[in-house]
Amino acid sequence: MSGAPTAASSGNHSLHLPTPTLDAESQSLLQSISAQGGYAYARMAALAVAGDQSAAEAARDMAWEQLHSGPWHSVLPVWRDAYSMACLHVAKFHFAAGEFGEALGALDMGLIMGGMLLRKDLHDSVVLVSSEARKKGKSGLEASGDFKGEKLVPEAPVDVNEVLKILPLRSLTCGRVEKRSDLSLEGTPVVITNCMAHWPARTKWNHLDYLTSVAGNRTVPVEVGKNYLCSDWKQELVTFSKFLERIRTNTSTPVEPTYLAQHPLDDICIPDYCFVGGGELQSLNAWFGPAGTVTPLHHDPHHNILAQVVGKKYIRLYPSSLQDELYPYSETMLCNSSQVDLDNIDKNEFPKAAELEFMDCILEEGEMLYIPPKWWHYVRSLTVSFSVSFWWSNEAESSDS
């Protein structure tokens, strides 16, 4: 790709990360930071540019403190950009020294916690550092596609009788989601078959050695706990290799699963359906976790395709017309989530919910599920599972909003 960044030299101590946006915006950003009282940060940033690694790390620490000075929504955007800037400076030093893991760690933190101004520099730097790291690793796996190591999920059919023991009551007894070879946006869920065979992810993401080789040093946000509605739920930042080890050794349990949620990855293709009728992609995210991971009953505002790359999932769906019967939370932040726990319905508190009609399915590897806007859905992983979701809005919806 002609626009891809390249390292200045193959000699480790002269490797250089190009950061065109940072170079163009640096002075203006430092003035904005100083205007918010960040004079010490500006001094450290200037020293970092002059070659002082400890100053770069000090600037990053200062910006980190500002990010944690109060509620996230109250943090000034300029400090998020300041954190991105410092992460880029730190990454430059590690990259020049051939410390690719440390460079990726700094860049990932900039992507996760930083602002939007320098996001392209951060992303392009990740691509470059990852490429150099793979060269250093001298692994032929990615090029050959010859993966003989441990698989995340062995090929095996679903034992429906066993699955029913762990699913909510009445599962697979109501309307089953129709399977088709293509999609028409008719307002009802559809399972789309035979649509992902060309994805590189279909042959790669089930292999631990491949995932470790291409993303093991990446820092990712993971969710720990039963689900986001539970009091013990929390988020952690870990390396992808550590996350994979938790999955491989089953140290992540259904009681306290670790789940990689809403994180972008490569090796997939955006379905053409997302652009039909002037559609515009709103979000693309990966979902990776152990068997027993549950996403509680909720709805989303956009058209949604859930693509099952590795493993199997059970999904139950209710139309948007049943909102009142599903008892959504009154709080603004949770108004798209139901108070009803489908795994243990309290019929006294939620009498309307128990006997509602629904649609459901077991989503197999290589299948996509189309979920219309505002349809309520509950998701349970039946195996270790790697999925990708695509949210999009069509032209008419975009103009109405």
Disulfide bonds with the S-S distance in Angstrom:
none
